[in-house]
């Protein structure tokens, strides 16, 4: 914690120095008083959270952690029009660490249930952006999320988020059309053991295009080329249709295909083969504050011929958002399951200004062939207490299925899992 305080104190001092123009700027710039940086907007986030985990195998986890984020948005760099910057540091501290963080940076005692929030301090974002007309160029470390986080996400639920080093371009020159292309030269995961780097010649490539026809129809196409993992290309249709002042209907139709990676470094085609599919069908309703929804999402089984082949996987996703907040099935999402994974879930909730938001979800998990992977109840309540302070209470209750054979950190036991969270968020 002492190191974290020193780092944060140092970062707070940076703007004070950076605000000062060069000592003799009037001479260096032909009489113009040009600052190195200008229009600096600092921001600060504190997020303390208590997490309790009972997996019926390990000693119950009790984790009290806090995320501290300090950063600055710099609206002008070197006085160049359109050139901006961002610098951000994140510290995760464990006030109570009776949990297995699965990382050498924190308590990794295997007798405890898992909470992947190891104490860590990191520069999470440090980037330059240059905008000319309706085109923006981005270089540096940045938080990148695309669509609903299913393929590219920031894993923002964990205390240390996932960020990427990118060289990217975003273009909006054509009305209603958004185009993105990016090389990903580094990944910083939710723990240091997940970090990775690539030379540009072998770096993953992200291609994303979306066209908004109307509020009722947005068309998105994508191709994510992940080095040594797979290529994923797909099409996504989304929209919201107002029926009346108090009634709205939303939907999503999405399909994707995964094949062998076109970006290769250590890929061995004699021992690996990728051939799988994905689909997501959902409908939602908003009726006078009430929230209703139903989704069927499938991560396809392995269709290749190699021994040990895996099904559809989403290794860079915010996987916690999808197949259950308990994270029991998360390894099947990020690594792929030979038998696939199908999730039918329904949601009901209510949202109002003076109430906040309450939500209940129920998941029914199956393999693609119909094997029983269990079910899960989820409960959520969030409310904005003040302009800057928010509160969250959340629970996930997973009931083990008969056929999963995939428990929490123990390949020989299949158990129920219960998780509970209490959280505050302060933003300045």
Secondary structure by P-SEA (a helix, b strand, c coil): caaaaaaaaaaaaaaaaaacccccccccccccccccccbbbbbbbbbbbbbbbbcccccbbbbbbbbbbbbbbbccccccccccbbbbbbbbbbccccccccccccccccccccccccccccccccbbbbbcccbbbbbccccccccccccccccccccbbbbbbccbbbbcccccbbbbbbbbcccccccccccccccccccbbbbbbbbbccccbbbbbbbbbccccccccbbbbbbcccccccbbbbbccccccccccccccccccccbbbbbbbbbbbbbbbcccbbbbccccccccccccccccccccccccccccccccccccccccccccccbbbbbbcccccccccccbbbbbbbbbbcccccccccbbbbbbbbbccccbbbbbbbbbbbbccccccccccccbbbbbbbbbcbbbbcc
